[in-house]
Amino acid sequence: MNIAVIGGGVIGLSAALRLSAVARVEVFTRDDPAETTSTRAGAVFSAFDAGDMVDVLSASAVAFAELAGDGDAGVSLRPSSEYWSRPGPIPAWTGVVAGALGTRVQSLAPVGPYAGGFRLTVPQVDIPRYMPWLRGRVLASGVSITRRAVDAVALLFGEGFDLVVNASGLGARVLAEDPAVRPMRGQVVHVPNDLGLTEALDATEPDGSITYIYPFAQHVVLGGTYEHDEQACVTEPGALDAMTERCRGLLACTGRAGAAGLGRVRLRALAGLRPARVVGGQREAVRLELERTKAGPVVHAYGYGRAGVTLSWGTAARVVELVGMV
Ligand SMILES: Cc1cc2nc3c(=O)[nH]c(=O)nc-3n(C[C@H](O)[C@H](O)[C@H](O)COP(=O)(O)OP(=O)(O)OC[C@H]3O[C@@H](n4cnc5c(N)ncnc54)[C@H](O)[C@@H]3O)c2cc1C
């Protein structure tokens, strides 16, 4: 079987790698694979409101845990603490991940402006290492990656492909004619990890903004913003300064010495447009299904919003199942 995958982000590449075991696969990507939204991700395991994707989430957790043993992939299993400004239930996704990894979710006591939270061990993905590693694995499996903007899914069936996987992120708004697909801009700053941080921290602030600190070996990701329907893929100095200040506050109130020095030096500032799919208020209304179009079978895998890295390997496994149903 000849399969075309539209999309060279984390969803398309993960699916292509798994499919390469059962088919001849070619990936088409409009953007340079080094410049996709996926290369801007944090990326710490967090499922947000990923709805009914329990099996996908669980399979992803297991696959990333296996990769944590591969020194080149840049994946580690480490604690992550999330604080919230108003008390609330611990989200259901944490139980799924803890169950898959055989770990426990711990409640956190109130601290500073936060009313509590939770802590658990999750996969954490060093994106500047991981995305090139993933691309390398895809190429080594015999899959070709071609820079090309596909104008319509149906065209690919005329080029000898038997099936198309549509992992085009925001491109699905046009390719799948799906107006629910909308951009959600995120801005982050990478700074040196000169404080020797090892634990990821997230917090929902009293004004609703979200602060996060994701440490890796060579850098720390400071975030973030969630700007709905913002199309301009650029960073804004005021937003970067504000998030850096919030990160210092979060670090200080959780008892870390040297918090005031966090982010004094910046390695890079990045913006990315998350491919949200908004249905009934849910922002990760992922479309992961087989559609039998007149031109041929299409497996859609888009709408991952804030959780594309988190759900990538489970999605890839599901894409293989859906292809098997054709
Ligand atoms: C600042 C930031 C922080 C984030 N942090 C996290 C995190 O901590 N954890 C997490 O799980 N997620 C995180 N995310 C979200 C995550 O990055 C996305 O959910 C994920 O990258 C979506 O992957 P994708 O493959 O669907 O889309 P993309 O990475 O956008 O890839 C889409 C691909 O489709 C191609 N394409 C589009 N249209 C066409 C066309 N017509 N023809 C050919 N190719 C086309 C593009 O060129 C690209 O290759 C973050 C995102 C941002 C911006």
The ligand as a Gaussian input file, in Angstrom:
#p B3LYP/6-31G(d) Opt

LIG

0 1
 C        4.595000      27.539000      22.744000
 C        3.989000      26.170000      22.618000
 C        4.111000      25.275000      23.664000
 C        3.556000      23.989000      23.562000
 N        3.746000      23.107000      24.590000
 C        3.236000      21.857000      24.492000
 C        3.424000      20.915000      25.532000
 O        4.052000      21.207000      26.541000
 N        2.899000      19.656000      25.375000
 C        2.217000      19.300000      24.245000
 O        1.779000      18.158000      24.156000
 N        2.009000      20.182000      23.246000
 C        2.484000      21.443000      23.337000
 N        2.259000      22.353000      22.349000
 C        1.322000      22.006000      21.268000
 C        1.976000      21.206000      20.170000
 O        3.112000      21.901000      19.701000
 C        0.974000      20.989000      19.047000
 O       -0.201000      20.399000      19.540000
 C        1.586000      20.056000      17.992000
 O        2.799000      20.592000      17.545000
 C        0.655000      19.830000      16.826000
 O        1.335000      18.991000      15.934000
 P        0.819000      18.760000      14.440000
 O        1.744000      17.784000      13.837000
 O       -0.645000      18.471000      14.459000
 O        0.941000      20.202000      13.747000
 P        2.191000      21.037000      13.216000
 O        3.400000      20.859000      14.032000
 O        1.659000      22.414000      13.033000
 O        2.487000      20.410000      11.797000
 C        1.586000      20.584000      10.708000
 C        2.274000      20.117000       9.451000
 O        1.350000      20.157000       8.366000
 C        1.970000      20.802000       7.257000
 N        0.942000      21.341000       6.374000
 C       -0.086000      22.152000       6.668000
 N       -0.808000      22.391000       5.559000
 C       -0.200000      21.723000       4.553000
 C       -0.459000      21.568000       3.165000
 N       -1.507000      22.153000       2.569000
 N        0.370000      20.790000       2.409000
 C        1.441000      20.182000       2.970000
 N        1.731000      20.287000       4.293000
 C        0.913000      21.048000       5.062000
 C        2.868000      21.846000       7.902000
 O        3.833000      22.325000       6.967000
 C        3.457000      21.008000       9.036000
 O        4.513000      20.209000       8.522000
 C        2.833000      23.626000      22.396000
 C        2.739000      24.527000      21.344000
 C        3.310000      25.792000      21.435000
 C        3.200000      26.740000      20.281000

